[in-house]
């Protein structure tokens, strides 16, 4: 059982690192959207005790929030110029 957990944990860590490497060419807004979707997906899965629908719903909501936070930051920066 410990071996399975170790393999799964290592696989998840590797997937996260590969995923983060793919963010290097993204805009700040794209990065915030992706981070929001990831955090929302995890939160949705945790809150619904592993429900796939909860994970997908959380990812959608988190992605929208991440996207809108970037939009607000961009608008604020434009107004200060």
C-alpha positions as CSV (number, residue, x, y, z in Angstrom):
1,X,0.0,0.0,0.0
2,X,2.9,2.4,0.8
3,X,4.4,1.7,-2.6
4,X,1.2,2.6,-4.4
5,X,0.9,5.9,-2.5
6,X,4.5,6.7,-3.2
7,X,4.0,6.1,-6.9
8,X,0.8,8.0,-7.1
9,X,2.3,10.9,-5.2
10,X,5.4,11.0,-7.4
11,X,3.2,10.9,-10.5
12,X,1.1,13.8,-9.3
13,X,4.2,15.8,-8.5
14,X,5.6,15.1,-11.9
15,X,2.4,16.1,-13.7
16,X,2.3,19.4,-11.8
17,X,5.8,20.2,-12.8
18,X,5.2,19.4,-16.4
19,X,2.0,21.4,-16.3
20,X,3.8,24.4,-14.8
21,X,6.5,24.2,-17.5
22,X,3.8,24.7,-20.1
23,X,2.8,28.0,-18.5
24,X,6.0,29.7,-19.6
25,X,4.6,31.2,-22.8
26,X,1.3,32.2,-21.3
27,X,0.1,35.7,-20.6
28,X,-0.5,36.7,-17.0
29,X,-4.3,36.4,-17.6
30,X,-3.9,32.9,-19.0
31,X,-1.8,31.8,-16.1
32,X,-4.3,33.2,-13.6
33,X,-7.1,31.3,-15.4
34,X,-5.2,28.1,-15.3
35,X,-4.3,28.4,-11.6
36,X,-7.8,29.3,-10.8
37,X,-9.1,26.3,-12.6
38,X,-6.7,24.0,-10.9
39,X,-7.4,25.3,-7.4
40,X,-11.1,25.3,-8.1
41,X,-11.0,21.8,-9.3
42,X,-9.2,20.6,-6.2
43,X,-11.5,22.5,-4.0
44,X,-14.6,21.2,-5.8
45,X,-13.4,17.7,-5.5
46,X,-12.6,18.1,-1.8
47,X,-15.9,19.8,-0.9
48,X,-18.0,17.1,-2.8
49,X,-15.9,14.2,-1.4
50,X,-14.4,13.3,-4.8
51,X,-17.3,13.8,-7.1
52,X,-16.2,14.4,-10.7
53,X,-19.1,16.8,-11.2
54,X,-17.9,18.8,-8.2
55,X,-14.3,18.8,-9.5
56,X,-15.4,20.0,-13.0
57,X,-17.8,22.6,-11.5
58,X,-15.0,23.9,-9.2
59,X,-12.6,24.1,-12.1
60,X,-15.0,26.1,-14.2
61,X,-15.8,28.5,-11.4
62,X,-12.1,28.8,-10.4
63,X,-11.1,29.5,-14.0
64,X,-13.7,32.2,-14.4
65,X,-12.6,33.9,-11.2
66,X,-8.9,33.7,-12.2
67,X,-9.7,35.2,-15.5
68,X,-11.8,38.0,-14.1
69,X,-9.1,38.8,-11.4
70,X,-6.7,39.3,-14.3
71,X,-9.1,41.5,-16.1
72,X,-9.6,43.7,-13.1
73,X,-5.8,44.0,-12.6
74,X,-5.3,44.9,-16.2
75,X,-8.0,47.6,-16.1
76,X,-6.5,49.0,-12.9
77,X,-3.1,49.2,-14.5
78,X,-4.4,51.0,-17.6
79,X,-6.1,53.6,-15.4
80,X,-2.9,54.4,-13.6
81,X,-0.8,55.2,-16.7
